[in-house]
Structure formats: structure tokens, C-alpha cells
Amino acid sequence: MLRFEHPEHLYALLLVPLLLLFFWAAWRARQRAIRRFGSTNLMQQLMPMVSRYRYYLKFGLLLGALVLLAIGWANPQYGAKLMKYERKSVDIMLAFDLSESMLAQDITPNRLERARRFTQELVQGLRSERLGLIFFAGGAYLQSPVTSDYSAIDLAMRSADPGMIPNQGTAISEAIELAEESFDEENASHKALIVITDGENHDEDAIAAAESAAEDGLIIYTIGVGTTEGAYIPIVRNGREMYKRDQSGQTVRSRLNESVLRELAQAGEGRYFNLSTGSEEVMAALEKRIESMEKRTLEERSFSEYESSFQWFVGIALLLLIVEFMLPYRKKRQPKTKSLFDEQ
């Protein structure tokens, strides 16, 4: 298995296109300066020892050395020792609401951003468990299956936006059904679903879906985002910011539907939490409940030791720099064609 110990150093490779642009500009400027003295054929006779191809070669050597040094700086490592180990965990699916109602600003800065921050903190707090991610609005979409790769979930959360889902609404029942399908078939009692939503415009099948999931061993927790007083939903249409309106032209006011979220949690044999009480309190209560759940034992494999190979890249880069330094711009041998100043 290959990995980079310091992948952030690979950003140095962004210098490559800049250097290519600089070399092209410098070469064009050099050619224009030479043409001021005479035609191309005449200047080649006046400068018989100059090789234009060595300019390309020397620049290519410098560029290759830069690429190798950047890779060596990031320190590529190869897995040297594969270890087997057992871990006990609960499989948890996070269902995140991306409906437009999440843009309401009844909590600071808005429901979506507050829920996003809470979910990212929750992922950090549940790193001993296996996690998955679902985005839902008018439909439900699997973003990450249940995995130990928490960076994939964090990356998906950073880019979460209502514009990602074309059909709007809050199809909680589809999110529950998709979560059930995403768990391993043999996992009958070590799984949970955490629904993070405002409960606005819920579908009628959500309670029935929660009851059915509970019968299959899935515990459902709901996290309410927003206030019961609610707020208008700011949206952008044709470059203009306005409030969302219904079909009759009335401004839509979105409110947290706590009663539905409590019913969902009760049907799913879990518990409802209101994010307005404080993210730390909600996280602590969730972690305590998940910790009390029965965990299953899984066997995983991973590399415990890695061998660094940066020295190969640095060594080859230094060799290229030495070759570039020793290589002259002028040709070594006198060309066979006569110079303009040769005696007749």
C-alpha cells in the first residue's frame, strides 16, 4: 500500500505549470530579440555553436528535478507489515437533510451550517464506530457506505448544499429505507440511524418506515434543527436573493416539526434531541446511548509499519541537477556547415 506521509507538500507541483508558462514566455522573448538582428537562417550561420534543443533539455531536467523533489518532500511510503486486529463497533448511518428549508436563519448562521458543524463534530466523536452518510431532500442518496474512512464523510459534508438534490421536500421514509439497505445483511442488532433534519414537509410513510426498521433491529435517533417559531427561507433565483414562496405566491415560513421527530424517534425505539439545547449536550447524550449498545466484533487488516522511499526521489533529483549543471548550452563540436566568416 502506497501513502504519502506529508501529502500537503505535493502542492509544490502547482509550480510546474507556472514554470512552463515562464519558460515559454522567456523563449518567445529570446526569439524576438534574435530576429531584431536578422533572419533566422542568417542568425543560425552567425551562431553555429548554439543548440536550441539544449535549452529544452536543460529546462526539462530542471522541471523533472522539481517534480521528484516535491514527491520526495511528501515522503512516499510503502506498507511493510500487514496486521490483523479485531475491533468492536456499532454501524451508524447519518441521514442529513438537504432540503431548502435548511437554509432558514432562525438559528445562527442558518440551519444548514449549524447542522453541518454538528455532524462534523459528531463524526470526530464517533471515530470508534463505523459510519456512513446519506443526503436526502425529495429523495435519498447514499454518499458513503458504512466505513472507517471518516475523511470521505468529512469531505462530503464540506460540499453539502441543497442544490445537489434537484427534487425538494423531506423524504425521511426514503432515507430510512436506504439506510436499511446499506447495512450488512448479517448485522441484525448492531446498527443505528441518526436523522438530522428540521422535519419540514415530511412524508406520511416516515412513521411506518421507522417502525418497520425498528423491527429489523435498527435504532433511530432524530436531531431537530431550527425553532418552532421558524423563519422564512432565503433562496437565489436568477441571481437575485428572495424568500421562497408557495404556489399561491405566499412567503413560506419554515418551522421545526418537533412532534413528528419525536414520533419518529419513538417508533424507531430511539430518542429525539433538539440541537438548540447545545451541540455538546446532544453529542454527549448520543455518545452515551451508542456506547451502551451491543457492539459486534469485526476483523480488520491494516499496515502497521511503513518504509520511506523519499531518498530515491531526492537522489535522482540531485543527479538530474548535476547533469543539467554540467550540460552546456553550446555544441561540443564544430558543425560541418561553414560559418558566414569562414575563409573561402
C-alpha positions as CSV (number, residue, x, y, z in Angstrom):
1,M,0.0,0.0,0.0
2,L,1.3,3.4,-1.0
3,R,0.7,6.5,1.0
4,F,2.3,10.0,1.5
5,E,3.4,10.9,5.0
6,H,3.1,14.6,4.2
7,P,0.6,14.9,1.2
8,E,0.3,18.7,1.7
9,H,3.8,19.1,0.3
10,L,2.5,17.8,-3.1
11,Y,1.1,21.3,-3.6
12,A,4.6,22.3,-4.7
13,L,3.7,20.5,-8.0
14,L,1.5,23.5,-8.8
15,L,4.7,25.3,-9.7
16,V,5.1,23.1,-12.8
17,P,2.6,24.9,-15.0
18,L,3.9,28.3,-13.8
19,L,7.4,27.3,-14.8
20,L,6.2,26.0,-18.2
21,L,4.5,29.3,-18.8
22,F,7.6,31.3,-17.7
23,F,9.9,29.2,-20.0
24,W,7.5,29.7,-22.9
25,A,7.4,33.5,-22.3
26,A,11.2,33.7,-22.0
27,W,11.8,31.6,-25.1
28,R,9.4,33.8,-27.1
29,A,11.2,36.9,-25.8
30,R,14.6,35.5,-26.8
31,Q,13.4,34.6,-30.3
32,R,12.0,38.1,-30.8
33,A,15.3,39.6,-29.6
34,I,17.3,37.5,-32.1
35,R,15.0,38.3,-35.0
36,R,15.8,42.0,-34.5
37,F,19.3,41.4,-35.7
38,G,18.4,39.4,-38.8
39,S,16.5,36.5,-40.3
40,T,16.5,33.1,-38.7
41,N,18.8,31.5,-41.3
42,L,21.3,34.3,-41.1
43,M,21.4,34.1,-37.3
44,Q,22.0,30.4,-37.4
45,Q,25.1,31.0,-39.5
46,L,26.3,33.7,-37.2
47,M,25.8,31.4,-34.1
48,P,26.8,27.9,-35.4
49,M,27.7,26.6,-32.0
50,V,24.3,27.4,-30.3
51,S,21.9,24.5,-29.9
52,R,18.3,25.4,-29.3
53,Y,17.4,21.8,-28.3
54,R,19.7,22.1,-25.3
55,Y,17.5,24.8,-23.9
56,Y,14.6,22.4,-23.9
57,L,16.8,19.6,-22.5
58,K,18.2,21.7,-19.6
59,F,14.7,23.0,-18.7
60,G,13.3,19.5,-18.8
61,L,16.0,18.3,-16.4
62,L,15.2,21.2,-14.0
63,L,11.5,20.5,-14.2
64,G,12.0,16.8,-13.6
65,A,14.2,17.5,-10.6
66,L,11.5,19.8,-9.2
67,V,8.8,17.2,-9.6
68,L,11.0,14.5,-7.9
69,L,11.9,16.8,-5.1
70,A,8.2,17.6,-4.4
71,I,7.4,13.9,-4.3
72,G,10.3,13.2,-2.1
73,W,9.3,16.1,0.2
74,A,5.9,14.4,0.6
75,N,7.8,11.2,1.6
76,P,6.1,8.3,-0.3
77,Q,5.8,5.2,2.0
78,Y,5.0,1.6,1.2
79,G,3.3,-0.7,3.6
80,A,5.8,-3.2,5.0
81,K,3.8,-5.1,7.7
82,L,0.2,-6.1,7.3
83,M,-1.5,-6.7,10.7
84,K,-4.9,-8.3,11.6
85,Y,-6.8,-6.9,14.5
86,E,-10.2,-7.1,16.0
87,R,-12.4,-4.1,16.8
88,K,-15.8,-3.8,18.4
89,S,-18.2,-1.2,16.9
90,V,-21.7,-0.2,16.0
91,D,-22.6,0.6,12.4
92,I,-24.1,4.1,12.3
93,M,-25.7,5.8,9.3
94,L,-26.0,9.6,9.3
95,A,-29.0,10.9,7.3
96,F,-28.5,14.7,6.6
97,D,-31.4,16.9,5.4
98,L,-30.5,19.0,2.4
99,S,-33.9,20.5,1.7
100,E,-34.2,24.2,1.0
101,S,-35.9,24.7,4.4
102,M,-32.5,24.1,6.0
103,L,-31.5,27.5,4.7
104,A,-33.8,29.2,7.2
105,Q,-32.0,31.5,9.5
106,D,-33.9,31.0,12.8
107,I,-30.6,29.8,14.3
108,T,-27.2,31.3,13.6
109,P,-26.0,31.4,10.9
110,N,-28.6,29.1,9.5
111,R,-29.9,25.6,10.0
112,L,-27.7,24.0,7.3
113,E,-24.4,25.4,8.6
114,R,-25.3,24.6,12.3
115,A,-26.2,21.1,11.3
116,R,-23.1,20.7,9.2
117,R,-20.8,21.8,12.1
118,F,-22.6,19.4,14.5
119,T,-22.3,16.5,12.0
120,Q,-18.6,17.1,11.5
121,E,-18.1,17.2,15.3
122,L,-20.2,14.0,15.7
123,V,-18.0,12.2,13.2
124,Q,-15.0,13.1,15.3
125,G,-16.7,11.9,18.4
126,L,-17.8,8.6,16.9
127,R,-14.4,7.5,15.5
128,S,-14.5,4.2,17.3
129,E,-17.6,3.2,15.3
130,R,-18.2,2.6,11.6
131,L,-20.1,5.4,9.9
132,G,-22.0,6.0,6.7
133,L,-23.7,9.1,5.2
134,I,-27.0,9.7,3.3
135,F,-28.2,13.0,1.9
136,F,-31.9,13.4,1.5
137,A,-34.5,16.0,0.4
138,G,-37.2,15.0,-2.0
139,G,-35.2,11.8,-2.5
140,A,-32.4,10.0,-0.6
141,Y,-28.9,9.4,-1.9
142,L,-26.1,7.3,-0.4
143,Q,-22.9,9.4,-0.2
144,S,-20.8,7.0,1.7
145,P,-21.4,3.3,2.7
146,V,-20.7,2.3,6.3
147,T,-16.9,2.6,6.6
148,S,-14.0,3.5,8.8
149,D,-12.8,6.1,6.2
150,Y,-14.0,9.2,8.1
151,S,-12.2,11.6,5.7
152,A,-14.7,10.7,2.9
153,I,-17.6,11.6,5.1
154,D,-16.0,14.9,6.2
155,L,-15.2,15.8,2.6
156,A,-18.9,15.1,1.6
157,M,-20.1,17.3,4.4
158,R,-17.9,20.2,3.4
159,S,-19.6,20.3,0.0
160,A,-23.2,19.6,1.2
161,D,-25.6,22.0,-0.4
162,P,-29.4,21.9,-1.2
163,G,-28.5,22.5,-4.9
164,M,-27.1,19.0,-5.0
165,I,-30.6,17.4,-4.9
166,P,-32.9,18.6,-7.7
167,N,-36.2,17.4,-6.2
168,Q,-37.0,19.2,-3.0
169,G,-39.0,18.0,0.1
170,T,-38.1,16.0,3.1
171,A,-38.4,12.3,2.2
172,I,-37.4,10.8,5.6
173,S,-39.0,7.4,4.8
174,E,-36.7,7.1,1.7
175,A,-33.7,7.9,3.9
176,I,-34.7,5.2,6.4
177,E,-35.3,2.6,3.7
178,L,-32.0,3.4,2.0
179,A,-30.2,3.1,5.4
180,E,-31.7,-0.3,6.0
181,E,-30.5,-1.5,2.5
182,S,-27.0,-0.1,3.2
183,F,-26.3,-2.2,6.3
184,D,-24.8,-5.7,6.1
185,E,-27.5,-8.3,5.9
186,E,-25.9,-10.3,8.8
187,N,-26.0,-7.2,11.0
188,A,-29.3,-7.6,12.8
189,S,-28.9,-5.7,16.1
190,H,-25.7,-3.6,16.0
191,K,-26.8,-0.6,13.9
192,A,-28.3,2.9,14.3
193,L,-29.6,5.7,12.2
194,I,-29.2,9.4,13.2
195,V,-31.5,11.7,11.2
196,I,-30.5,15.3,11.2
197,T,-33.4,17.4,9.9
198,D,-36.0,20.2,10.6
199,G,-38.8,17.7,9.9
200,E,-40.4,20.2,7.5
201,N,-42.7,18.7,4.8
202,H,-42.3,15.1,6.0
203,D,-43.9,12.3,4.1
204,E,-46.7,10.3,5.6
205,D,-44.8,7.0,5.4
206,A,-42.0,8.1,7.7
207,I,-43.5,6.7,10.9
208,A,-44.4,3.3,9.3
209,A,-40.8,3.1,7.8
210,A,-39.4,3.8,11.3
211,E,-41.5,1.1,12.9
212,S,-40.5,-1.4,10.2
213,A,-36.8,-0.6,10.6
214,A,-37.1,-1.0,14.4
215,E,-38.4,-4.5,13.9
216,D,-35.3,-5.3,11.9
217,G,-33.1,-4.1,14.8
218,L,-32.4,-0.5,13.6
219,I,-32.5,2.1,16.3
220,I,-33.4,5.6,15.1
221,Y,-32.3,8.9,16.7
222,T,-33.6,12.2,15.4
223,I,-31.8,15.6,15.8
224,G,-34.1,18.6,15.4
225,V,-32.5,21.7,13.7
226,G,-34.4,25.0,13.9
227,T,-37.0,26.6,16.2
228,T,-40.8,26.2,16.5
229,E,-41.2,29.9,15.7
230,G,-39.5,29.3,12.4
231,A,-38.2,31.7,9.7
232,Y,-38.5,32.5,6.0
233,I,-36.4,30.6,3.6
234,P,-33.9,32.7,1.6
235,I,-33.2,31.4,-1.9
236,V,-31.5,32.7,-5.0
237,R,-33.4,32.9,-8.3
238,N,-31.8,34.4,-11.5
239,G,-29.1,35.9,-9.4
240,R,-31.5,37.6,-7.0
241,E,-31.9,36.8,-3.4
242,M,-35.5,36.4,-2.3
243,Y,-37.7,34.4,0.1
244,K,-39.3,31.2,-1.1
245,R,-43.0,31.3,-2.0
246,D,-45.6,28.7,-2.4
247,Q,-47.8,28.1,-5.4
248,S,-50.3,30.8,-4.3
249,G,-47.5,33.3,-4.0
250,Q,-47.4,33.4,-0.2
251,T,-44.0,33.6,1.5
252,V,-43.1,30.2,3.0
253,R,-42.3,30.2,6.7
254,S,-40.5,27.0,7.8
255,R,-40.9,25.7,11.4
256,L,-39.2,22.9,13.3
257,N,-41.6,20.0,13.4
258,E,-40.7,18.6,16.8
259,S,-43.8,16.4,17.1
260,V,-43.0,14.4,14.0
261,L,-39.4,14.0,15.0
262,R,-40.4,12.7,18.5
263,E,-42.8,10.2,16.9
264,L,-40.1,9.0,14.6
265,A,-37.6,8.5,17.4
266,Q,-40.3,6.7,19.5
267,A,-41.3,4.5,16.5
268,G,-37.6,3.7,16.0
269,E,-37.0,2.9,19.7
270,G,-34.5,5.8,19.9
271,R,-34.7,9.3,21.2
272,Y,-35.2,12.9,19.9
273,F,-32.7,15.7,20.6
274,N,-33.1,19.4,19.9
275,L,-29.8,20.9,18.6
276,S,-30.8,24.3,20.1
277,T,-30.1,22.9,23.6
278,G,-26.4,22.8,22.6
279,S,-24.3,20.6,20.4
280,E,-22.1,19.4,23.2
281,E,-25.0,18.2,25.3
282,V,-26.6,16.4,22.3
283,M,-23.3,14.8,21.4
284,A,-22.7,13.6,24.9
285,A,-26.1,12.1,25.2
286,L,-25.8,10.4,21.8
287,E,-22.3,9.0,22.5
288,K,-23.6,7.7,25.9
289,R,-26.5,5.9,24.2
290,I,-24.4,4.4,21.4
291,E,-21.8,3.3,23.9
292,S,-24.4,1.3,25.7
293,M,-25.5,-0.5,22.5
294,E,-24.3,-4.0,21.9
295,K,-21.2,-4.0,19.7
296,R,-20.2,-6.6,17.2
297,T,-16.6,-7.8,16.7
298,L,-15.0,-7.2,13.3
299,E,-11.7,-8.3,11.9
300,E,-9.8,-5.7,10.0
301,R,-6.4,-5.5,8.3
302,S,-4.1,-2.6,8.0
303,F,-0.5,-1.8,7.6
304,S,1.2,-1.1,10.9
305,E,4.7,-0.3,9.5
306,Y,5.8,1.7,6.5
307,E,9.1,2.1,4.7
308,S,10.0,5.6,3.5
309,S,11.4,5.9,-0.1
310,F,12.0,9.7,-0.3
311,Q,15.7,9.1,-0.7
312,W,15.3,7.6,-4.1
313,F,13.4,10.6,-5.4
314,V,15.8,13.1,-3.8
315,G,18.8,11.1,-5.2
316,I,17.5,11.1,-8.7
317,A,16.6,14.8,-8.5
318,L,20.1,15.6,-7.4
319,L,21.5,13.6,-10.3
320,L,19.3,15.5,-12.8
321,L,20.5,18.8,-11.3
322,I,24.2,17.7,-11.7
323,V,23.6,16.7,-15.3
324,E,21.8,20.0,-16.0
325,F,24.7,21.9,-14.5
326,M,27.3,20.0,-16.5
327,L,25.4,20.3,-19.8
328,P,26.5,23.4,-21.7
329,Y,24.2,25.4,-24.0
330,R,26.8,25.3,-26.8
331,K,27.5,22.4,-29.0
332,K,30.7,20.5,-28.3
333,R,31.8,20.0,-31.9
334,Q,32.2,22.4,-34.8
335,P,29.3,21.9,-37.2
336,K,30.2,20.7,-40.7
337,T,28.4,23.6,-42.4
338,K,30.6,26.6,-42.9
339,S,30.3,29.7,-40.9
340,L,29.5,33.0,-42.6
341,F,33.0,34.2,-41.6
342,D,34.9,31.1,-42.8
343,E,37.6,31.8,-45.5
344,Q,36.8,30.8,-49.0
